[in-house]
Amino acid sequence: ISAKLVDFAVLFLPQILAIAYFMPESAVNIAEGGFSRESQMQIAEIISKSIPNYVNIGLMVFVLAILIIQCFMITKSGQSIGKKIFKLQIVDVNTNQLPGSFRGFFVRSFLFLILSQLMSIVPLIAIVFIVDLFMFFSKNNYALHDRLAKTKVIDLAE
């Protein structure tokens, strides 16, 4: 769970900081009135107009670079940035070999990232996180993305 939180922080923290830095007071005032669908649309419109294009382009380049780095790391070593920090590795559930980029990165990480961008990001991530927690504490400690990709996470420190 800690490794996943590190990976999320690496990917989303710069985006959150950029939005916070460029968020005008008018958006904050609307947010204080509640988060109805209409107010969320107003806030999104205000923020999109207040963030300079170079920041949006920079964030897109940053996200793309992080995704490429994560894909490369997972393909070559079975470790994301967070998993490398915590000395964990993604392996095939049956063979204990590296699962490759499709199952190791695209099924386990990229698929959920795309789904969260297509839907409202906070509810999907919250739902996936809750489901992951329940599944993680079940038999074999396999999270949802591990079950879909037929992978498991092993501790390299042991």
Secondary structure, 3 states (H helix, E strand, C coil): CHHHHHHHHHHHHHHHHHHHHHCCHHHHHHHHCCCCHHHHHHHHHHHHHHCCHHHHHHHHHHHHHHHHHHHHHHHHHCCCHHHHHCCEEEEECCCCCCCHHHHHHHHHHHHHHHHHHHCCHHHHHHHHHHHHHHHHCCHHHCCHHHHHHCEEEEECCC
